[in-house]
């Protein structure tokens, strides 16, 4: 359990939700009947769901599985229990520290650290880069690397008991796996983003909603998960090719001009408009039935 600074009288967050299996980044098959949804869960309660280097590697493999599996159309990331994640598990950096100790050459040490940082960056960037939508459903604290992780998600929901924190500056380092690059764009407010990054102060679920960091805040975990699955089911029921084109175009437009973005979507739609899924979508709409798409 984690002490939530936004709860009255500093009461601990309690949650009795126990349906999810206690497996690290495992595909959740107990409650997900949607065969098109990949549900990943951070589950290491004895370490407050801290993410080890091995967890990052596992996450990247699962995201690549989402990318490469035609039957999968959407991803969902949750945390087990009443904490999303406490951030990076510093105890998992032993191998890197041993490599650093083995060398006295600053250049070699820098190369080791650079490679380690890039590996973590590439893992979370895979969430952004994968051509299928990913939803993050956050219940409880989402700290450090957790905030980095959910910044990359396409859609974010959270419970009222959640809070977020770009904590790295308090540890004496700048955030280096996504928050500084994405948070200003997500909240569309340089002043607020810089305040959160420079001070490392936590921000509550209510503030996250006001900032546009999350789409919706829920009173309970069950309500949040119900909404997350509802959204995922809607996404999975629509044209996979059109959905992938939407994500590609939205991501492209983040760093390009309006003119370039319009040209990019015109190129994508020149293919989509010739596809079977476009025809099926129109026919289903006219016949008032659900469309059926090939995997």
C-alpha positions in Angstrom: 0.0 0.0 0.0 1.1 3.6 -0.6 0.4 6.8 1.3 -1.6 9.1 -0.9 -0.9 12.7 -0.2 -4.3 13.7 -1.6 -6.4 11.6 0.7 -7.9 13.3 3.8 -6.1 12.4 7.0 -3.5 10.5 4.9 -5.6 7.3 5.0 -4.2 4.4 3.1 -5.8 3.5 -0.2 -7.6 0.2 0.1 -8.8 -1.9 -2.8 -10.3 -5.4 -2.7 -10.1 -6.1 -6.4 -8.5 -9.6 -6.7 -9.6 -11.0 -10.0 -6.4 -10.4 -11.8 -3.6 -13.0 -11.7 -0.4 -12.1 -9.9 1.9 -12.3 -12.9 4.3 -9.7 -14.2 3.2 -8.2 -17.5 1.1 -11.3 -18.3 -1.7 -11.5 -20.8 -4.8 -11.4 -18.6 -7.2 -14.2 -19.7 -9.3 -14.3 -16.6 -11.6 -11.4 -17.2 -10.9 -10.4 -20.8 -13.2 -12.2 -23.2 -12.3 -9.9 -26.1 -9.9 -12.0 -28.2 -8.7 -8.8 -29.9 -7.5 -7.1 -26.7 -4.1 -7.6 -25.1 -4.3 -6.9 -21.4 -1.0 -6.4 -19.6 -0.8 -6.1 -15.8 2.1 -4.8 -13.7 2.0 -7.2 -10.8 4.7 -7.2 -8.1 2.9 -6.2 -5.0 5.8 -7.0 -2.7 7.8 -4.2 -4.4 4.8 -1.9 -4.9 4.7 -2.8 -8.6 8.2 -1.4 -9.1 9.5 -2.0 -12.6 12.8 -3.9 -13.0 15.0 -3.9 -16.1 13.6 -7.4 -16.8 10.1 -6.0 -16.6 10.9 -3.3 -19.2 12.3 -6.0 -21.5 9.2 -8.1 -21.0 6.9 -5.1 -21.7 8.7 -4.4 -24.9 8.3 -8.0 -26.1 4.5 -7.8 -25.3 4.2 -4.6 -27.2 6.0 -6.2 -30.2 3.6 -9.1 -29.8 0.7 -6.7 -30.0 2.2 -5.1 -33.1 2.9 -8.4 -34.9 -0.4 -10.3 -34.1 -3.2 -9.6 -36.6 -5.9 -10.8 -34.2 -4.9 -8.1 -31.6 -6.3 -4.7 -32.2 -5.8 -2.8 -28.9 -3.8 -2.9 -25.7 -4.7 -2.3 -22.1 -2.2 -1.7 -19.2 -3.2 -1.9 -15.6 -1.5 -2.4 -12.2 -2.4 -5.1 -9.7 -4.0 -3.8 -6.6 -4.2 -0.3 -5.3 -0.9 0.9 -6.8 -0.2 1.3 -10.5 3.6 1.4 -10.1 6.1 3.0 -7.7 8.6 3.5 -10.6 11.9 1.9 -11.5 13.2 -0.9 -9.2 16.6 0.5 -8.4 17.7 -2.8 -7.0 17.6 -4.3 -10.5 20.5 -2.1 -11.7 23.2 -4.4 -10.0 24.5 -5.7 -13.4 25.0 -2.2 -14.7 26.8 -1.1 -11.5 29.1 -4.1 -11.8 30.0 -3.1 -15.3 30.7 0.5 -14.2 32.9 -0.7 -11.4 34.9 -2.9 -13.8 36.0 0.1 -15.8 38.0 3.2 -14.9 37.5 4.8 -18.3 34.9 7.6 -18.3 34.2 7.1 -22.0 33.4 3.4 -21.5 31.3 4.2 -18.4 29.4 6.8 -20.4 28.8 4.2 -23.2 27.4 1.7 -20.7 25.0 4.2 -19.1 24.0 5.6 -22.5 23.1 2.1 -23.7 21.1 1.3 -20.6 19.1 4.6 -20.8 18.4 4.0 -24.5 17.1 0.5 -23.8 14.6 1.8 -21.3 13.6 4.6 -23.7 13.1 2.3 -26.5 10.8 0.1 -24.4 8.4 2.9 -23.5 8.7 4.5 -27.0 7.4 1.2 -28.4 4.0 2.0 -26.8 3.9 5.3 -28.8 5.3 3.7 -31.9 3.1 0.6 -32.1 0.4 1.0 -34.7 -2.5 0.0 -32.4 -4.1 2.0 -29.6 -3.1 1.4 -26.0 -5.2 2.4 -23.0 -3.7 2.9 -19.5 -6.1 2.4 -16.6 -4.4 3.8 -13.4 -5.5 3.0 -9.9 -3.3 4.5 -7.1 0.2 6.0 -7.2 1.8 6.3 -10.6 5.4 7.5 -9.9 8.5 8.2 -11.9 8.8 5.7 -14.7 5.1 5.0 -14.3 4.3 8.6 -15.3 6.7 8.2 -18.2 4.9 5.0 -19.2 1.4 6.4 -19.2 2.5 9.5 -21.1 3.1 7.2 -24.0 -0.4 5.7 -23.8 -3.1 6.8 -26.3 -5.9 7.0 -23.7 -5.6 7.4 -19.9 -8.3 6.7 -17.2 -7.7 6.8 -13.5 -9.4 6.4 -10.1 -9.9 9.2 -7.6 -7.3 7.6 -5.5 -4.6 8.0 -8.1 -1.8 10.5 -8.3 1.1 11.1 -10.6 4.7 12.3 -10.0 7.7 13.0 -12.2 9.9 12.2 -9.2 13.3 12.0 -10.9 14.5 15.5 -10.0 14.1 14.6 -6.3 16.5 11.7 -6.9 19.0 14.2 -8.4 18.5 13.3 -12.1 16.4 14.7 -14.9 13.6 12.4 -16.1 15.1 10.6 -19.1 12.6 8.1 -20.5 9.7 10.3 -21.8 8.1 12.7 -19.3 10.1 15.8 -20.4 9.4 15.1 -24.1 5.7 14.1 -23.8 4.2 15.8 -20.7 4.3 19.3 -22.2 2.5 18.0 -25.3 0.0 16.0 -23.4 -1.2 18.8 -21.1 -0.5 21.5 -23.8 0.9 23.8 -21.1 4.6 24.5 -20.9 4.3 26.3 -17.6 2.5 23.5 -15.7 4.6 20.8 -17.3 7.8 22.6 -16.3 6.5 23.2 -12.8 5.7 19.5 -12.3 9.1 18.4 -13.7 11.2 21.0 -11.9 9.6 20.5 -8.5 8.8 16.8 -8.6 5.5 17.5 -6.8 2.7 14.9 -7.1 -0.4 15.9 -8.9 -3.8 14.4 -8.0 -6.4 12.7 -10.2 -8.5 15.9 -10.2 -5.6 18.0 -11.3 -4.7 15.4 -14.0 -8.3 15.7 -15.3 -8.2 19.5 -15.3 -4.9 19.4 -17.2 -6.3 17.0 -19.8 -3.7 14.3 -18.7 -6.5 11.8 -18.2 -9.9 11.5 -20.0 -11.9 10.6 -17.0 -11.7 10.0 -13.2 -13.7 7.2 -11.5 -14.8 6.7 -7.9 -13.8 3.0 -8.0 -11.4 0.6 -9.7 -14.3 -1.5 -11.0 -15.9 1.5 -12.7 -12.6 2.5 -14.3 -12.0 -1.0 -15.6 -15.5 -1.2 -17.0 -15.0 2.0 -18.9 -11.5 0.9 -20.1 -13.0 -2.4 -21.4 -15.9 -0.6 -23.0 -13.6 1.8 -24.9 -11.3 -1.1 -25.9 -14.3 -3.1 -27.1 -15.4 -0.2 -29.2 -11.9 0.2 -30.7 -11.7 -3.5 -31.5 -15.0 -3.5 -33.2 -14.0 -0.9 -35.7 -11.9 -1.1 -38.9 -8.4 -2.3 -37.8 -6.7 -0.7 -40.8 -8.5 2.7 -40.3 -7.7 2.6 -36.6 -4.0 2.0 -37.3 -4.0 4.8 -39.8 -5.6 7.1 -37.2 -2.8 6.4 -34.7 -0.1 6.8 -37.3 -1.5 10.1 -38.5 -2.0 11.5 -35.0 1.5 10.6 -34.0 2.9 12.1 -37.2 1.0 15.3 -36.6 2.6 15.8 -33.2 5.9 16.8 -34.7 4.9 18.1 -38.1 3.0 21.1 -39.6 -0.7 21.0 -40.4 0.1 20.9 -44.1 2.4 17.9 -43.7 -0.2 16.2 -41.5 -2.9 16.6 -44.1 -0.6 15.2 -46.8 0.3 12.3 -44.6 -3.4 11.3 -43.9 -4.2 11.8 -47.6 -1.5 9.2 -48.5 -2.9 6.8 -45.9 -6.5 7.3 -47.0 -5.6 6.7 -50.6 -4.9 3.1 -49.5 -7.7 2.8 -46.9 -10.4 4.0 -49.4 -9.5 1.1 -51.7 -9.6 -1.5 -48.9 -12.2 -4.2 -48.1 -12.7 -2.8 -44.6 -14.0 0.5 -46.0 -16.5 -1.3 -48.1 -17.5 -3.5 -45.1 -17.9 -0.5 -42.8 -20.2 1.2 -45.3 -22.3 -1.9 -45.9 -22.7 -2.6 -42.2 -23.8 1.0 -41.6 -26.4 0.9 -44.4 -27.7 -2.5 -43.3 -27.7 -1.5 -39.6 -25.5 -4.4 -38.5 -22.1 -4.8 -36.9 -19.2 -4.9 -39.3 -17.1 -8.0 -39.5 -13.4 -7.6 -40.3 -10.7 -10.2 -41.2 -7.8 -10.6 -38.8 
